[in-house]
């Protein structure tokens, strides 16, 4: 069974390390595999109780309790010994359990044997044999029993998490290859449908620097589709283009005030991975992983200073609105790439750069209409409009009235 294969070596290691028998059970409580040797005491108890042996039912119930609690569960078994169970979840569903034991919390005691015998009406012929076998049960201090229970739960949870991560990686690789395949097919059908390479790079950079991971992934897959198609799936050519793409991203993030040491370290790591990879699927996934890390790094590095930067840009626009500052001019003033500044500006203000500039001019126009008697032609010139008629048209678009009507209604 797949689950057994995933856990086999690890559960065997756990069993040998702590000298406790471990059973892997399915969600119905049936034993799938056993790690470590069963103890003679348990075998004698099961033999003595025969078809009325309550062990299986107790084990199943305890595993279900562990699953309900979502943690390790410690319990006393019908034979008077201690076991502990840990649930195994996959995609939040209980799929199996691990049962460890038995252990004893105290030295072998004939009174324990006699109590078990009375409760289950066991023949006294088993008394001496079971007492002798009881001394072979691992003795564990009471406080350590709880730690062992927690350790087992953390152990199997971590194992399954790692396995889930591997499955997710395979799934992501499959999805990515399918997307790349879609872009290749589109290019084959109509090479004019795709944006020019420099436009794709510009959009990729904008998405990375603004933290738009889904958008960046889509652009990357389209770029990879074009690279695969143009290279005829030649791995060496694709690796060269991949190196260029990593270098492009790292330089861009550094230029936008990224942490140079961290970026250089990440870049070096990914370049080594690319050099060591000869499988196209793995190569694509290396780029996808690099893209996500660069995106997260770029976004986290600037997020704390974004508001300060936007305020600085807005102040510059307030001071120079009448000279019609361009996007490139303001971006250069605050020290950002124009594409990234444009994306960031809209993200923080809710409007694009040109829309904000126009609203700023209209707000200043309202102020001049309220506080002065300047002619409309003078106000238009003061605001940087090329003509009074253009000012009037824009003003009406924002306020539903002309500048003259606005002044008359004050």
N, C-alpha and C positions, 0 to 999 in steps of 0.2 A: 504494500500500500504506500502511496506517495507520502502520506503523513509520517508513517513509520520510518521511511528512508530519510526524511528531513531530521527527525529527532533521534534516530538510533544511536549514532556515535556519542551524541551529547548526553543522552540519558544513561548510556552505559558508563560514561565518564563520571557522571554525578553519582551513580550507584557505587562504583568502586571507590570513589573519593570519600564517601561518608559511610561506607559499609552497610548500606540499607537497600533492600530489594525495592525495585521500582517497576510498576506495571503501567503500560500505556493502554487506556481503555477508550472505546469509541463512545459516541454520545449516548448510547443505550446501556453503557456499563459493561460491554463485552470486552474481554482482554484481547488486545491486538498483539502485544509482545511483552516479554518480561526481561528485565535486566537485573542481573545478580541472581544468586541461587535462592530458591524458596527455603524457608526454615522448617526444620523437622517438627517443631511445636505446632505450626499451622497445619502441616500435613496430618499430624495425629488428631488435631481437633476436627478437621474436616472428615477424616476417616471415622472418628467416634460418633459424630452427629449424622453422618450419612446423608440421606436425601433431605433431611431437615436442617442441614447446615445453613445458618443465616448469613454467612460471610458475603456472598455475592450480592444479596439484597441490601445489606448494610453499605457495601462499597458503592453500589449504584446510587443509593440515597445520599451518601456523603459527597460524591462527585457532583450530584445535582445541587446540593447546598452550596458547594464551592462556586459553581457557575452562577447561582442566584446572587451570591455575595460579591462575585467578581474579584475574589482574592483567595489566598490559601485557606484551607479549612482543616483543623485538627480535631480528631475524634477518637473515642475509645471503641475498639472493635468487640464483637461478641465474645472473643476468647480472652478479653481482659487486657489487651495490649493497645498501644497507641499507633495510629496511622495518620497520615496527612495527605490531603488531595489538593491539586491545583488544576483549575480549568484552562482549557486551550481554546482561544477565540480566533476566528478568522473572519475578517470583514464584519466584526461585531456579533458573529453567530457562534454559539457554543458547538464545537465540532468534535471535541475529545477531552479527555482528562488524564492527568498523571496521578497515580496513587503510589505513595511511598510508605514502607513499613513492612513488618512491625518493628517498633522499638519499645523499650521498657523504661519507665521513669524511676524505678526502684529495683533493688536486688531481688533475685528470685525468692518468692515467698510461697510456701505450701498452702497458706490460707487463700491465695489467689486461685490456686488450682481447685481447692475444695469448693470455693464459691461458684466457679464456672461449672464444676461437675454437678452441683445441686441444681443450678439454673437450667441446665440442658439435659439433666438425667443421664449423665455419661457413666459408663461402666467403670468400676474401680480398677479394672484390669489395666486401664490407661494411666493410672495416677502416678506411678513412679516414673514411667517413661516420659510423660509430659513434664513432670517436675525437672527431670534431668535436661530435657530439651529446652526448658524455659531459661536455663542459665546461658544458653548460646545466643539469646536475643540481645541485640546491641543495647547497651545501657547508656541513656542520654540524660543529662541533667534537665530538670523541668524547664528552666529558662531557655536552654538551647533548643528545645523542641519547637518553640515558637519561631526562633530564628531559622531553623531548618525549613519550617513550613513556608516562611516568607522567601527564603532563598530559592526554594523549588519553584514558587510562583514567579518570582522575578526571572529565574533562569529560563523557564519555558516561554514566558511572555517575550523576553528578548530574542529568543530563537525564532519565534513565529514572526516577530516584527521584522527581523532581518530577512526572513523568507518572503514576507509580504513586500518588503522593499525591492527584493530581487524580481518578484513577479511584476511589480509596478514598473520597474525599469524595462523589463522585456515588453510590457504593454506599451509604454511610452515610445520605445524604439519602433515597435510595429506601427503605431499610429503615425509617428513621424515619417517613416518610409512610405506609408500610404499617401500622406500629404505631398511628399516630394514627388511621388509617382503621378499624382494628379496634376501638379504643375508641369511636369515633363510632358504629359499628354496634351495639356493646353498649349504648350510651346510648339509641339509637333503640329497641332491643328492650325494654330495661327500665331506666328512669332511676333505679331504686332500688338497682341493683347497685353503684353507685359510692359511695365514701366522701364525706362532706360536704367542701366546699372547704377549710375550716379544718383538717380532719384530713389532707387531702392536703398542704397547706402545712407542717403540723407534721412529717409523715413526710419530706417533701422536705428540710426543714431538717436533720432528724436524719441523713439519709443523706449530705447534703453535708458536714456538720461532722464526721462520722465517717469520711469518705473512701470511702463506699460508692457508687462511681460507677455501677455497673450498676443498683443500686436507685434512685438519683436519676434516671437516664435513664428508667426505667420510669414513675416517678411524673410526671416532666415530660411524657412523651408522653400519659399519661392526662389530665393537666391541659390540655394543648393540645387534645386531642380534645374535652374539655368546652367549652373556649373557642370552638373552631371551630363546634361544634354550636350553642352558645347565640348566637353572633354571626351565624350564617348565612354563614360564610366572608367576612365583611366585613373587609377588610384593615386599615382604619383602627381599628376596634374592637379587633382582635387586636393591633395595634401598641401601642395604649394599655395593654392587659392585659400585654403583653410587657414594657413599660417598668415597670409596677408590680411584675412578678415580679423583674426585675433589681434594682430598688430594695429590694425585700424581702430578697433574698439578700445584697446588699451591707451593708445595715444589720445583719442578723443576724450576719454574719461579723465586722463591726467590734465589735459588742457582745460577741463571744466572743474579744476580744483579737487580732483580725486586724490586719495592717499597714494603717493607714488610707490612707497615701499610695498604696500599690500598688493597694488596692481602689478608691479614688476614680478612679485613672487607668484601671483596667480598666473600671469602670462607665461612665465618660465615653466610652471607645472603643466599647463595646457599644451604648450609647444612640445614638451617631451612626450605627452600622451599622444599627440598627433604623429610624432615621428615614429612611435612604437606601434601604431595602429595601421593595419593593412586591410581591414574589413570595412566596406563602405558604410554598413549599418552602424558599426561601432564608431566610425569616424564622424558620422552625422550626429550621433548621440554625444560625443565629446564636445562638439560645437554647441549643441543645445545646452549642455551642462555649463559650458563656459559662458554662454549668453545669459543664462539665469543668474549666475554668480556676478557677472559684470553688471547686470541690471540691478540686482539687489544692492551691490556695493555703491554704484553710482547714485541710486535713489537714497540710500541711507546717509551717504556723505553730504548730500546737498539739502536734505529735507529740513535740517535744523536752521539752515541759513537762507532758505528759499524766501521766507517772508521778508527778511531784511533786504534781500536783493530786489524783490518786487517793489518794496517801498522806495528804495533808492531810485529805481527806474521811473516810478510814478512821480517822484519829486522832480526828477529831471524833465519829465513831460510837462508838469505844471509850470516849471520855470521857462520852458522853451516852446510852449504850444503854438505861439504865433509865428514861429519860424518853421513849422511843419517838420519836426524831427522824424526821421525814418526809423523803421524797425532796426536796421543795421546800426544806425547811429546810437540808439538807446542801448542795444545789446552790447555794443562795444564799450559804452560808458560804464555798464555794470560788470563787464568782463565775462560775458557768456557768448556762446555760439548763438547766432540769430535764430536758428531753427529751434534750438532748445529753449531760448528765452521766450519765443512766441508760444510754444506749448505750455511752458511754465506760467506765463502771464495769464493765459486763458484759464488754466487750471485754478489759479488763485483768485482771479477777479470775476470769472464767469463770462467774460466777453473777450473777443480777440483784440489785438493791438489797435488796428485801424478803427474798430468800433469804439474803443475806449477813448482814442484821440478825438474822434468826432464828438462824443458825448462831452468831453472836457471842453471843447471849443463852444459847444452850445450852452453849457453851464456858465462859462465865462461871458457869453453873449447875453444871457439872461441878466447877469449881474450888471453889465454895462447898460442894458436897456432900463434896468431899475434905477441905477445910481447916477446916470448921466443923461444929458440931452444931446449927445453926439448923434450926428446924422447916421442913417443906416449904412451908407457907403463907407463912412469912417470906421464904424464898428466892424464891418466885414473885413476891411483892410487890417484893422487891429488884431483880428482873430486869425489872420493868415489866409482868408478865402480869396480866391482869384477875382471874384466879382460879387456885387450886391445880390444879383439874382441867384447865384449859386448858394450864397449864405441863406437867402430866404427859403429856397427849396429844402435845404438840409434842416433848417430850423423847423419848418412845418412838418417834416417827416418825424421829427423827434417830439414835437409839442402839439401837433394837430392845429396849429395856428401860425400865421406869418409873424415876423418880428414886429410889424406895425400893430397888428391885432393884440399881441402880447403886451406891448407898451400901453395901448389904449385901455386895456383891462386891468391895469395895476391900480 
